[in-house]
């Protein structure tokens, strides 16, 4: 089979047999793919770095008969070493990676989502974890067509939305017992977290514990974690 080349970010890595490692990448143009990397050793530090979670590189690999491809080489783009400055940074990065792993099918391309993940990884030191994760979860749900957030009710198109029901924005009249309600301030924050294009705007948003819980629950229910 011919060699393939893809830019990607390592989301998961684990040792396999002796001196081997299996890594899962989220790539720019090929979605989630898994590679087997051989000849892993402490003396081969470049390969260790290239197979470490959150490393961004251009990977060269060869497709075989299975979904597990064979790693050939890679050119390092960014090791994102700043993520290892604190446990909080690593935990936030791990939550982003888990969101991608849980929501994406293998080999499903999503260039926009790849760019989103890369941008949010780089902002981890600058944003409060709860704000960054809430915004990422909401944007991911929208990208997957699982969330339709609007200021007015999806059904009547007139009354202000106050709740979410099955991912749709609804007013008090069209809400159901199972709907999730939001206060006016929560809804404003929800809207900015979902549609904000500036990380500077996100820095000004304070996420209360209740809103954090509501967003996390919404994400879990929609992705079916």
trRosetta pair geometry for C-beta under 8 A, 3 or more apart (Angstrom, degrees):
i j d omega theta_ij theta_ji phi_ij phi_ji
1 62 5.7 132 82 -179 101 88
1 63 4.6 -104 146 72 153 83
1 64 6.5 -150 15 -88 142 33
2 62 7.6 -160 111 -133 23 80
2 63 7.6 16 61 30 57 102
3 60 5.9 3 -180 -174 119 95
3 61 7.1 151 -156 80 73 25
3 62 5.5 -53 -103 -86 62 79
3 72 6.4 -39 -131 11 115 161
4 30 7.7 51 167 -56 139 159
4 60 7.3 165 84 -152 46 49
4 61 5.6 -24 62 67 93 76
4 62 7.1 151 14 -100 81 28
4 63 6.2 62 -13 -31 126 98
4 69 7.5 -53 44 -159 126 151
5 58 6.3 15 -178 171 97 99
5 59 7.1 172 -149 86 51 46
5 60 5.2 -15 -100 -100 81 74
6 25 7.3 129 102 120 122 145
6 27 4.2 -7 159 -150 129 138
6 28 6.6 -173 -172 36 83 83
6 29 6.2 -137 -132 50 98 91
6 30 5.2 -61 -115 16 149 123
6 33 7.3 86 61 31 160 143
6 58 7.2 -179 94 -155 27 61
6 59 5.6 -17 65 59 77 92
6 61 7.6 -32 23 24 101 107
7 27 6.5 128 81 -155 47 78
7 28 4.5 28 71 -8 100 125
7 29 7.8 77 42 3 83 91
7 56 7.3 18 -178 -178 90 89
7 57 7.4 -159 -142 108 60 30
7 58 5.0 -36 -90 -99 70 73
7 59 7.6 141 -110 13 19 74
7 77 7.0 36 -143 -27 104 153
8 25 3.6 41 149 176 145 123
8 26 6.0 160 -159 76 92 36
8 27 3.7 -48 -87 -94 108 71
8 28 6.7 -127 -76 -11 58 70
8 30 7.9 -49 -76 53 121 99
8 33 7.5 -90 -103 45 161 102
8 56 7.3 -160 104 -143 31 60
8 57 7.0 -19 62 64 67 64
8 58 7.9 112 15 -115 67 30
8 59 5.6 -28 33 7 113 121
9 25 6.6 139 65 -156 35 74
9 26 5.3 -17 57 56 92 91
9 27 8.0 -178 18 -82 60 36
9 54 6.6 -10 -175 -143 102 34
9 55 7.1 166 -151 83 58 38
9 56 4.9 -25 -96 -94 80 78
9 114 7.6 163 6 -153 112 87
9 117 6.6 -147 39 119 155 126
9 118 6.7 -169 -52 -84 140 84
9 121 7.4 -168 -144 -34 153 162
10 13 5.8 14 175 -49 124 112
10 23 5.3 -51 -134 -170 106 122
10 24 7.3 105 -157 72 60 49
10 25 5.9 -46 -94 -98 48 73
10 50 7.8 135 -45 161 138 46
10 51 6.5 143 -118 -158 154 32
10 52 6.4 124 80 86 153 33
10 53 5.2 -134 114 -116 102 34
10 54 6.4 -51 70 8 85 21
10 55 4.8 25 17 48 120 84
10 56 7.9 -135 7 -69 74 35
10 57 7.8 25 -28 19 98 102
11 24 5.2 -55 63 97 96 97
11 25 6.8 141 7 -125 88 20
11 26 5.3 66 -35 -17 126 101
11 32 7.7 -49 29 -122 142 97
11 53 6.6 20 -174 -138 16 91
11 54 7.9 71 -101 -66 38 50
11 97 4.2 160 -153 -155 89 105
11 100 6.1 -118 -116 78 150 125
11 101 5.8 172 143 -59 140 105
12 23 6.8 160 88 -156 57 51
12 24 4.1 20 50 36 102 114
12 53 6.7 20 -94 -98 21 106
12 97 7.0 148 -53 163 74 127
12 101 6.6 69 -33 -92 126 142
13 21 6.0 10 -171 174 93 119
13 22 7.4 171 -146 87 49 47
13 23 4.7 -6 -102 -106 84 84
13 24 7.6 -141 -63 22 49 68
13 51 5.3 128 -136 161 136 81
13 52 6.4 -95 20 -121 164 23
13 53 5.5 -138 9 -51 109 78
14 21 6.8 171 88 -154 29 77
14 22 5.9 -12 61 58 79 89
15 20 7.2 108 -167 81 62 55
15 21 5.5 -48 -107 -101 46 78
15 40 7.5 -145 -121 86 84 153
16 20 4.6 -62 80 104 85 103
16 21 6.0 140 18 -116 88 20
16 22 4.8 61 -26 -17 140 99
16 36 6.8 -78 68 -135 147 96
17 20 4.7 28 61 36 99 123
19 38 6.9 46 124 -169 89 62
19 39 6.0 1 158 -120 114 23
19 40 5.0 175 -169 54 55 70
19 41 5.9 -6 -129 -62 104 84
20 36 6.3 -4 -176 -176 114 95
20 37 6.6 156 -161 82 62 53
20 38 5.2 -21 -107 -108 90 60
20 39 8.0 38 -87 -5 62 30
20 40 6.1 154 -95 11 13 113
21 36 7.6 157 83 -158 40 52
21 37 4.7 -17 64 61 89 105
21 40 4.9 80 -14 -56 109 156
21 51 5.1 80 102 173 146 151
22 34 6.1 10 -179 -178 100 109
22 35 7.2 170 -152 85 56 43
22 36 5.4 -27 -99 -102 77 67
22 37 7.4 178 -86 17 25 78
22 68 7.2 -50 -132 -142 115 117
23 34 6.9 169 87 -151 41 62
23 35 5.3 -11 59 58 90 92
23 37 6.2 31 -2 -12 110 121
23 51 5.0 -134 -62 -145 136 83
23 71 7.6 56 34 -65 114 136
24 32 6.3 -2 -178 -165 101 97
24 33 7.4 171 -152 88 59 32
24 34 5.0 -29 -98 -97 71 83
24 101 7.0 65 120 -108 148 109
25 32 7.1 160 83 -147 49 48
25 33 5.5 -14 59 62 97 80
25 34 7.5 170 15 -91 73 31
25 35 6.7 30 -9 -2 115 109
25 59 6.4 -103 -84 3 167 156
26 31 7.1 -47 -148 -177 65 39
26 32 5.7 -25 -100 -89 66 68
26 97 8.0 -158 -12 -135 130 73
26 100 5.3 -26 -85 157 151 147
26 104 7.2 94 -121 55 108 163
26 114 6.2 -179 140 -110 99 86
26 117 6.5 12 103 64 148 168
27 30 4.4 8 79 51 138 86
27 31 6.3 -1 51 45 87 17
27 32 7.6 172 12 -82 81 17
27 33 6.0 7 -9 15 126 110
27 59 7.6 -95 -101 38 114 118
27 114 7.0 -35 122 -108 27 140
28 111 5.9 35 178 -122 72 76
28 114 4.9 167 -114 131 50 165
28 115 7.9 61 -130 -52 88 74
29 109 5.6 -11 -176 -131 42 119
29 111 6.5 17 -90 -81 59 96
30 33 5.6 6 119 -33 119 127
30 107 6.1 -41 174 -134 80 64
30 109 6.0 -34 -103 -87 16 88
31 104 6.0 -171 -164 171 104 125
31 105 7.2 -8 171 84 150 62
31 106 6.7 128 116 178 121 29
31 107 5.1 109 64 -170 123 10
31 108 4.2 120 -109 61 160 44
31 109 5.0 -106 -38 -73 92 32
31 110 6.1 70 -98 8 87 82
32 100 7.5 156 -76 148 111 98
32 101 7.3 110 -113 -115 142 58
32 104 5.3 140 -23 111 121 120
32 105 7.3 -162 35 111 119 28
32 106 5.0 -90 85 -116 103 51
32 107 6.8 -72 65 -28 65 36
32 108 7.1 15 19 34 88 78
33 61 7.9 174 132 65 136 156
33 67 7.8 -145 -145 176 70 82
33 69 6.2 4 168 11 116 128
33 106 7.0 95 -91 -162 46 88
33 107 6.4 67 -80 -77 85 73
34 67 6.6 57 42 131 106 88
34 68 5.3 -45 99 -115 108 68
34 69 6.9 148 87 23 52 78
34 106 7.8 -44 -10 -128 95 119
35 59 6.8 -131 -42 177 160 143
35 61 5.3 -109 -115 -110 122 146
35 68 7.3 127 -124 -172 18 65
35 69 5.1 -41 -104 78 71 88
35 70 7.0 79 -157 -164 82 6
35 71 4.3 85 164 -60 125 93
36 68 5.5 46 -28 165 107 111
36 69 7.4 -175 15 85 74 37
36 70 5.9 -31 59 -110 92 56
36 71 6.4 -140 83 2 39 93
37 40 6.1 78 114 -60 101 107
37 47 6.6 163 171 -175 128 110
37 50 7.8 168 -127 99 154 106
37 51 5.3 -124 43 -88 165 136
37 71 4.2 -3 -94 36 75 152
38 70 8.0 -10 -7 -155 109 91
38 71 7.4 179 10 60 67 101
39 44 6.5 85 137 -28 89 168
39 47 7.1 -96 99 -140 85 179
40 44 6.7 -134 -147 66 33 126
40 47 6.1 -144 -112 122 64 125
40 48 6.9 105 -156 -83 89 72
40 51 6.9 -56 -110 41 121 159
41 44 4.8 84 56 11 81 100
41 47 7.9 53 35 65 60 128
42 45 7.5 13 174 -71 44 74
42 48 7.3 38 -121 -63 36 147
44 47 4.4 3 138 28 113 117
44 48 6.4 139 98 -24 71 89
45 48 5.2 -53 -145 35 39 117
45 49 6.3 40 158 -20 70 101
46 49 5.9 -55 -152 35 32 110
46 50 6.3 28 153 -17 65 110
46 76 7.5 -119 -158 -35 90 126
47 50 5.5 -56 -145 40 34 112
47 51 6.2 15 160 -5 68 112
48 51 6.3 -72 -147 46 25 97
48 52 6.5 41 151 -45 63 105
49 52 5.6 -47 -151 9 33 121
49 55 6.2 134 157 -108 67 147
49 76 6.7 -1 118 -99 122 136
49 79 5.7 -49 -173 -112 110 126
50 55 5.9 -167 -139 129 29 155
50 57 5.6 0 -137 -21 90 168
50 59 7.9 132 -179 -98 113 91
50 74 4.7 138 -153 68 137 139
50 76 6.3 -113 -88 -79 88 91
51 55 7.4 7 16 37 8 144
52 55 5.1 91 68 -28 79 121
52 79 7.2 31 70 -154 125 94
53 93 7.6 130 138 130 110 120
53 94 7.6 30 151 -95 151 77
53 97 6.8 -21 -165 -89 117 166
54 79 7.8 67 105 173 84 47
54 80 4.7 -93 143 72 108 139
54 83 5.5 -42 132 40 165 164
54 93 5.4 -3 -89 174 137 140
54 97 7.3 -95 -72 -63 81 129
54 121 6.5 165 -149 -152 103 134
55 76 7.1 -63 -174 -131 110 90
55 78 7.5 177 -157 93 52 51
55 79 5.2 -18 -116 -127 88 58
55 80 6.8 -150 -93 25 37 97
56 76 7.9 90 85 -166 56 58
56 77 4.6 -65 114 72 94 112
56 78 4.5 15 51 54 114 88
56 79 7.7 -133 31 -69 68 21
56 80 6.7 87 -4 -26 97 108
56 118 6.9 68 -100 -121 144 107
57 74 4.4 46 143 170 137 119
57 75 6.0 165 -168 79 89 42
57 76 5.0 -48 -105 -108 106 39
57 77 5.3 179 -102 6 37 86
58 74 6.3 162 80 -159 48 69
58 75 4.5 -1 51 52 103 98
58 77 6.4 95 -22 -43 79 111
59 71 6.9 -69 -166 -129 109 88
59 73 7.9 164 -157 92 49 43
59 74 4.6 -21 -106 -104 59 105
60 71 7.9 87 81 -165 57 56
60 72 4.6 -68 111 70 95 109
60 73 4.5 5 52 60 121 80
60 74 6.3 -162 16 -76 75 49
61 69 4.5 70 151 138 131 123
61 70 6.0 159 -165 80 85 45
61 71 5.3 -45 -104 -104 98 39
61 72 5.6 177 -102 5 34 89
62 69 6.5 172 77 -172 38 91
62 70 4.8 -17 58 61 92 102
62 72 6.0 82 -19 -46 93 119
63 69 5.4 -47 -101 -115 49 106
64 68 7.2 -19 48 81 120 65
64 69 6.4 167 8 -119 85 49
64 70 6.1 78 -36 -16 116 103
67 106 6.4 17 -167 163 138 154
67 107 7.7 -111 -142 -31 107 122
71 74 7.3 -35 -163 -34 105 107
76 79 6.5 -6 -165 -54 122 87
80 83 4.9 26 144 -7 101 117
80 93 7.7 137 142 -122 140 148
80 121 6.2 -46 -125 156 148 121
80 122 7.6 -114 -116 -88 105 64
81 84 5.8 -52 -171 30 57 111
81 85 8.0 82 136 -42 67 84
82 85 5.4 -18 -169 -15 55 120
82 89 7.0 -121 132 -167 70 158
82 124 7.9 157 110 71 105 108
82 125 5.9 -58 151 -41 125 136
83 89 4.7 -169 -154 143 54 115
83 90 5.8 105 156 -82 92 61
83 93 5.0 25 -151 -37 135 153
83 121 7.3 -39 -75 -173 129 92
83 124 6.4 44 -107 71 86 153
84 89 7.2 -103 -39 88 13 127
84 90 6.5 52 -102 -68 50 110
85 89 5.8 58 55 10 81 153
85 125 7.3 32 51 -99 138 120
86 89 4.7 103 62 1 84 100
86 90 7.2 -154 97 -1 49 85
87 90 5.7 -58 -152 40 37 111
87 91 6.1 37 153 -21 70 107
88 91 5.8 -55 -145 37 29 111
88 92 6.4 28 157 -18 64 107
88 129 6.3 -122 -180 -50 98 135
89 92 5.9 -59 -150 36 28 109
89 93 6.3 26 154 -16 65 109
89 124 5.2 98 -142 138 82 128
89 125 6.4 -1 -104 -77 120 74
90 93 5.7 -55 -145 39 31 111
90 94 6.1 34 154 -23 65 107
91 94 5.6 -52 -145 35 30 114
91 95 6.5 34 153 -22 63 102
91 129 7.4 5 94 -134 100 150
92 95 5.7 -51 -152 31 32 113
92 96 6.8 34 149 -18 63 102
92 124 5.1 152 97 -141 134 112
92 129 4.5 -129 -92 -125 119 104
92 132 6.4 40 -167 82 128 135
92 133 6.6 -128 -145 -57 85 106
93 96 5.7 -52 -153 34 35 113
93 97 6.4 35 150 -18 66 105
93 121 6.1 58 -121 -131 96 87
93 124 6.0 -25 -61 -87 86 159
94 97 5.6 -53 -148 37 34 113
94 98 6.2 35 154 -21 66 106
95 98 5.7 -51 -144 36 31 112
95 99 6.5 38 153 -25 62 103
95 129 7.9 90 33 -172 147 107
95 133 5.6 -19 120 -115 140 126
96 99 5.7 -53 -154 29 31 114
96 100 6.9 26 152 -14 63 103
96 117 6.2 135 165 -143 116 86
96 120 6.0 175 -122 107 142 123
96 121 6.4 -163 94 -77 163 78
96 133 7.3 -127 -68 -109 76 79
96 136 6.0 -56 -114 160 92 166
97 100 5.9 -58 -156 36 34 108
97 101 6.2 30 151 -17 69 110
98 101 5.6 -55 -141 41 34 112
98 102 5.9 29 160 -17 68 111
99 102 6.1 -59 -143 40 24 106
99 103 6.1 2 165 -5 62 120
99 136 6.6 121 75 130 169 115
99 137 6.4 -124 -128 -96 142 73
99 140 6.0 -158 158 -30 122 175
99 219 7.3 -43 -125 180 108 134
99 223 7.5 -118 -149 -87 67 168
100 103 6.3 -72 -138 45 23 98
100 104 5.6 -7 179 2 66 124
100 113 7.3 140 -119 155 100 118
100 117 6.1 19 -69 -95 137 141
100 140 7.9 -127 -82 -126 60 138
101 104 7.0 -61 -117 42 14 94
102 223 5.2 61 129 160 113 132
102 225 5.4 -8 -159 -99 148 91
103 140 6.1 99 73 166 176 124
103 144 6.3 -104 180 -68 119 151
103 223 5.0 -69 -87 -127 88 117
104 108 5.7 -157 -171 60 87 117
104 110 6.8 -119 -120 12 122 138
104 113 7.5 164 -83 119 127 156
105 108 4.3 78 68 -23 90 132
110 113 3.8 8 133 28 121 118
110 114 6.2 148 96 -23 71 83
110 143 7.2 84 -166 158 128 130
111 114 5.6 -55 -151 33 32 114
111 115 6.5 29 154 -16 66 105
112 115 5.9 -56 -152 37 31 110
112 116 6.3 35 149 -22 65 107
112 143 6.4 -169 102 -133 120 127
113 116 5.3 -49 -145 34 36 117
113 117 6.4 39 155 -20 66 101
113 140 6.9 71 -132 -120 109 79
113 143 5.6 136 -78 148 101 161
114 117 5.9 -53 -150 34 30 110
114 118 6.5 28 154 -17 63 108
115 118 5.8 -55 -147 38 31 112
115 119 6.3 32 155 -20 65 108
116 119 5.9 -57 -148 36 28 110
116 120 6.3 19 158 -12 65 110
116 136 7.2 140 154 -135 109 83
116 139 6.1 -166 -156 125 144 134
116 140 7.4 173 115 -76 149 75
116 143 7.4 -123 -4 -51 160 153
117 120 6.0 -63 -145 41 28 105
117 121 6.3 34 156 -25 65 105
117 136 7.9 76 -101 -148 57 122
118 121 5.8 -50 -148 30 29 114
118 122 6.7 23 157 -15 61 107
119 122 6.1 -63 -156 36 29 108
119 123 6.6 19 152 -15 65 113
119 199 8.0 -154 163 -58 105 124
120 123 5.6 -61 -145 40 37 110
120 124 7.3 70 153 -55 62 77
120 132 6.1 133 -162 -174 100 102
120 135 7.7 -177 -113 92 122 106
120 136 5.1 66 -131 -89 165 122
121 124 6.1 -23 -168 -23 36 113
123 126 5.1 -74 -164 50 67 110
123 127 5.2 28 148 -2 103 118
123 132 6.3 177 105 -120 109 123
123 199 5.3 -140 -124 -135 142 146
124 127 7.0 -77 -131 46 21 88
124 129 7.7 26 -152 -98 80 75
124 132 6.6 109 -108 179 55 172
126 199 6.9 54 103 153 133 131
126 203 7.2 -60 150 -89 93 114
127 131 5.4 -118 174 82 106 112
127 132 4.2 121 103 -60 130 107
127 199 6.7 -104 -62 -168 124 103
127 202 5.9 -7 -124 119 130 119
127 203 6.3 -115 -107 -88 79 71
128 131 4.4 77 67 10 95 109
128 132 6.8 -176 81 -9 45 88
128 207 7.0 -166 101 23 131 107
129 132 5.8 -61 -143 41 29 109
129 133 5.9 21 165 -13 68 112
130 133 6.2 -56 -139 42 25 106
130 134 6.1 27 161 -21 62 111
130 207 4.5 -147 124 74 115 139
130 212 4.9 -44 -161 -109 120 128
131 134 6.0 -57 -144 36 25 109
131 135 6.3 22 159 -15 62 110
131 193 7.4 -141 -162 -111 69 109
131 202 5.5 137 155 173 120 97
131 203 7.8 120 121 -99 161 28
131 205 5.5 138 -133 85 121 101
131 206 7.8 -66 -75 -117 119 22
131 207 5.2 -172 -77 -17 69 121
132 135 6.1 -62 -152 38 25 109
132 136 6.3 22 155 -17 64 111
132 202 7.2 84 -84 157 57 141
133 136 5.6 -56 -144 39 32 111
133 137 6.1 34 158 -21 67 106
133 216 7.9 21 129 -85 120 93
134 137 5.9 -53 -146 35 28 111
134 138 6.4 23 157 -15 62 109
134 193 5.4 -46 120 -160 101 149
134 207 5.7 162 -4 -112 154 148
134 211 7.3 33 -131 132 153 96
134 212 6.2 -99 -71 -116 124 63
134 215 4.5 51 -136 108 93 167
134 216 7.7 -70 -97 -50 78 73
135 138 6.0 -60 -149 38 28 108
135 139 6.2 23 158 -14 65 111
135 193 4.3 -131 -94 -166 74 84
135 194 7.4 -154 -141 -67 64 30
135 196 7.0 -58 -135 52 126 114
135 202 5.8 -29 -56 -121 158 132
136 139 5.9 -59 -143 41 29 107
136 140 6.1 31 157 -22 65 109
137 140 5.8 -58 -148 36 26 112
137 141 6.4 27 155 -19 63 106
137 215 5.8 121 80 160 138 103
137 216 7.1 -125 -90 -96 175 47
137 218 7.6 117 142 83 124 96
137 219 4.2 -61 -166 -84 125 140
138 141 5.8 -53 -149 35 31 111
138 142 6.5 30 153 -17 63 106
138 147 6.5 -115 -158 107 65 168
138 149 7.3 11 -171 -27 113 150
138 190 7.1 172 -114 -164 151 72
138 193 5.3 90 31 120 152 103
138 194 4.3 -98 144 -93 130 81
138 215 6.5 -57 -56 -147 99 115
138 219 8.0 -88 -61 -74 48 104
139 142 5.7 -54 -149 37 33 112
139 143 6.3 36 152 -22 65 105
139 194 6.4 164 -70 -147 63 52
140 143 5.6 -53 -148 35 32 113
140 144 6.4 20 156 -10 65 110
140 219 7.7 53 71 -132 118 110
141 144 5.9 -64 -147 44 30 105
141 146 4.5 -92 -165 76 80 104
141 147 3.8 59 125 -10 114 123
141 167 7.2 -155 168 -130 119 110
141 218 7.3 -21 -79 134 164 105
141 219 6.5 -121 -57 -108 121 73
141 222 5.6 46 -125 103 114 161
141 223 7.9 -102 -92 -50 88 92
142 145 7.7 42 -178 -71 32 24
142 146 7.5 -99 -67 53 21 65
142 147 4.9 -65 -71 70 63 103
142 148 7.8 121 -121 -83 80 36
142 149 7.0 -61 -87 12 116 104
142 194 6.3 111 -39 -164 141 103
144 222 7.9 134 85 149 133 120
146 167 5.2 -124 164 -116 55 146
146 222 4.5 108 162 -172 139 129
146 223 7.9 115 117 -63 177 61
147 164 7.7 -22 -139 -146 89 134
147 167 4.9 -121 -98 -156 43 94
147 194 7.4 -131 126 -130 134 131
147 218 7.6 64 -96 158 121 125
147 222 7.1 -30 -53 -108 92 166
148 154 6.2 68 110 -94 126 136
148 167 5.9 77 12 139 79 87
148 168 5.1 -1 61 -112 113 61
148 169 6.3 -113 107 -2 77 86
149 161 8.0 177 -161 101 58 161
149 164 7.7 -34 -98 -98 80 114
149 169 5.7 96 -141 -56 38 119
149 190 6.6 -149 -147 140 139 105
149 191 6.5 -178 151 -104 124 64
149 194 5.0 31 56 116 156 175
149 195 7.6 -141 89 -37 124 103
150 153 7.8 -117 87 -12 113 3
150 154 6.4 126 36 -72 130 75
150 161 6.0 120 85 -21 71 146
150 169 4.5 -151 46 40 77 151
151 160 6.5 -48 161 -139 73 79
151 161 6.1 -171 171 23 20 105
151 169 7.6 12 -1 167 8 159
151 187 7.9 106 -125 155 64 118
151 191 6.7 31 -77 -104 86 144
152 156 7.9 -109 164 82 98 77
152 157 6.0 50 130 -161 129 36
152 158 6.5 152 -166 54 124 5
152 159 6.7 131 -155 77 81 34
152 160 6.1 -74 -106 -110 57 36
152 161 5.9 123 172 -27 7 90
152 169 7.3 96 86 116 30 128
152 171 7.7 -16 -171 -59 57 107
153 156 4.7 29 86 42 132 87
153 157 6.6 -88 77 -38 78 21
153 158 6.8 -18 41 48 108 51
153 159 5.0 27 -9 67 126 84
153 160 7.4 75 -31 108 82 11
153 161 5.3 154 -75 -82 51 75
153 169 6.3 -147 -122 119 34 83
153 170 5.4 41 -138 -148 91 39
153 171 3.8 -54 -69 -20 130 97
153 173 7.7 -14 -107 53 164 94
153 174 5.7 115 -162 31 131 135
154 157 7.7 2 -176 -69 16 63
154 161 7.5 53 -20 -95 72 122
154 168 4.4 -72 15 -177 158 111
154 169 5.2 127 -33 61 95 71
154 170 6.2 -50 28 -78 94 64
154 174 7.8 -138 56 110 77 153
155 168 7.8 80 -38 145 85 136
155 170 6.3 31 3 -123 111 87
155 171 7.6 -112 50 20 101 93
155 174 4.5 163 37 -120 145 162
156 159 5.6 34 78 15 134 95
156 171 6.3 -41 34 17 123 133
156 173 7.0 38 -25 71 145 127
156 174 6.5 -165 -15 -33 101 132
158 171 8.0 -28 76 -38 67 154
159 171 3.7 47 101 -111 122 159
159 172 7.3 -94 150 27 144 78
159 173 6.5 101 33 17 164 113
160 171 6.4 108 75 -110 40 99
161 169 3.7 -23 -131 172 154 106
161 170 6.1 88 -137 51 87 16
161 171 5.9 -95 -103 -71 39 59
161 187 6.9 164 96 -147 87 136
162 170 7.5 -56 50 96 65 59
162 171 6.0 62 12 -144 94 44
162 172 5.6 14 42 -55 140 76
162 175 7.0 -60 76 -52 95 136
162 181 6.1 -2 141 -145 90 84
162 182 6.5 -163 -179 56 52 72
162 187 6.9 -77 -125 -67 44 145
163 169 7.8 140 79 -156 41 49
163 170 5.3 -34 74 68 90 91
163 171 7.8 92 28 -164 88 5
163 172 7.5 103 -2 -88 115 45
163 175 4.4 57 52 -110 148 124
163 179 4.1 54 153 154 136 124
163 180 6.0 159 -161 79 85 42
163 181 4.5 -41 -95 -96 102 57
163 182 6.6 164 -97 9 44 77
164 167 6.6 2 -178 -117 106 14
164 168 6.8 148 -155 69 64 34
164 169 6.4 -36 -100 -95 67 48
164 170 7.1 132 -119 18 18 88
164 179 6.5 164 76 -163 38 83
164 180 5.0 -10 54 57 92 99
164 182 7.5 51 -11 -18 91 114
164 218 6.8 22 92 -116 152 132
165 168 5.7 -32 69 61 71 88
165 170 4.9 2 15 2 114 140
165 174 7.5 -137 27 129 145 85
165 175 6.0 171 -45 -136 129 58
165 176 5.3 102 -131 23 139 101
165 178 7.0 100 -133 88 91 82
165 179 4.1 -47 -77 -102 97 97
165 180 7.7 175 -73 19 52 66
167 222 6.5 92 -79 -105 112 124
170 174 4.3 -125 -163 95 109 101
170 175 4.9 150 110 -76 122 63
170 176 7.9 27 93 -4 167 75
170 179 6.3 -91 60 -127 130 144
171 174 5.4 71 50 25 74 95
171 175 6.9 -115 98 -28 33 90
172 175 5.8 -42 -143 10 29 119
175 179 4.1 -104 -162 36 92 164
175 181 7.1 35 -147 -82 155 91
176 179 5.0 125 52 -30 63 98
180 214 5.8 139 178 -155 132 107
180 217 7.5 161 -104 91 146 121
180 218 6.6 -102 24 -77 166 105
182 186 3.9 -137 -171 99 95 119
182 187 4.5 129 111 -62 126 79
182 190 6.1 -33 -151 -18 165 144
182 211 7.6 62 -134 -113 102 91
182 214 7.0 141 -90 146 93 166
183 186 4.4 95 49 7 76 105
183 187 7.0 -141 90 -8 39 86
184 187 5.8 -55 -150 34 29 111
184 188 6.6 30 152 -19 62 104
185 188 5.7 -52 -151 34 34 112
185 189 6.4 31 152 -15 66 105
186 189 5.7 -58 -150 40 32 109
186 190 6.1 38 150 -26 67 107
186 208 7.6 -75 -93 40 95 118
186 210 7.6 -67 -98 101 135 104
186 211 5.0 -169 -133 -95 101 114
186 214 7.5 43 -173 46 136 154
187 190 5.3 -49 -143 34 33 117
187 191 6.4 36 155 -22 64 103
188 191 5.8 -54 -152 33 30 112
188 192 6.5 23 153 -13 64 106
189 192 5.8 -57 -146 40 33 107
189 193 6.0 34 155 -21 68 108
189 205 5.5 127 -140 -155 97 115
189 207 7.0 151 170 -99 143 67
189 211 6.2 7 88 -163 140 161
190 193 5.8 -56 -145 37 26 111
190 194 6.3 20 157 -16 62 112
190 211 7.3 -140 -64 -156 88 115
190 215 7.5 -175 -114 -83 91 107
191 194 6.0 -63 -149 38 26 108
191 195 6.1 -21 171 20 65 114
192 195 6.8 -75 -127 55 23 80
192 196 4.7 40 177 -51 67 116
192 201 6.2 -137 -174 150 113 119
192 202 7.6 169 140 -90 102 60
192 205 5.9 -179 99 -82 132 136
193 196 6.4 -16 -100 11 14 116
193 202 7.1 84 -112 -116 64 95
193 205 6.6 175 -69 150 88 170
193 215 7.7 -52 116 -108 159 148
196 201 4.5 -149 -154 91 128 135
196 202 5.8 152 108 -58 151 84
197 201 7.8 61 54 21 45 137
198 201 4.3 94 77 -5 99 102
198 202 7.3 -168 102 -5 59 81
199 202 5.2 -48 -153 33 47 116
199 203 6.7 59 147 -31 67 94
200 203 5.6 -43 -157 19 36 117
200 204 7.5 30 149 -15 60 101
201 204 6.2 -63 -165 32 38 107
201 205 7.2 37 144 -26 67 105
202 205 5.6 -53 -154 23 44 115
207 211 5.4 -128 -160 83 77 116
207 212 5.1 91 151 -63 118 94
208 211 5.0 87 58 10 81 102
208 212 7.0 -144 94 -7 40 90
209 212 5.5 -57 -147 37 33 117
209 213 6.3 33 156 -21 67 105
210 213 5.7 -54 -151 35 31 112
210 214 6.4 32 152 -20 65 105
211 214 5.6 -52 -146 35 35 113
211 215 6.4 32 157 -17 67 105
212 215 6.2 -59 -149 37 27 107
212 216 6.3 23 156 -15 63 112
213 216 5.8 -59 -144 40 29 110
213 217 6.1 29 158 -19 66 109
214 217 5.9 -56 -145 37 27 110
214 218 6.3 31 154 -21 62 107
215 218 5.6 -54 -149 35 31 114
215 219 6.4 31 154 -20 64 105
216 219 5.7 -54 -149 35 31 111
216 220 6.4 31 154 -18 65 107
217 220 5.7 -54 -146 37 31 111
217 221 6.2 29 157 -18 65 108
218 221 6.0 -59 -148 38 27 109
218 222 6.2 17 160 -13 64 112
219 222 6.1 -63 -144 41 27 104
219 223 5.9 4 167 1 67 115
219 225 7.8 29 124 -14 80 124
220 223 6.5 -66 -134 49 21 95
220 224 7.7 85 165 -88 52 12
220 225 4.8 -73 -141 32 76 114
221 224 7.2 14 -179 -74 27 52
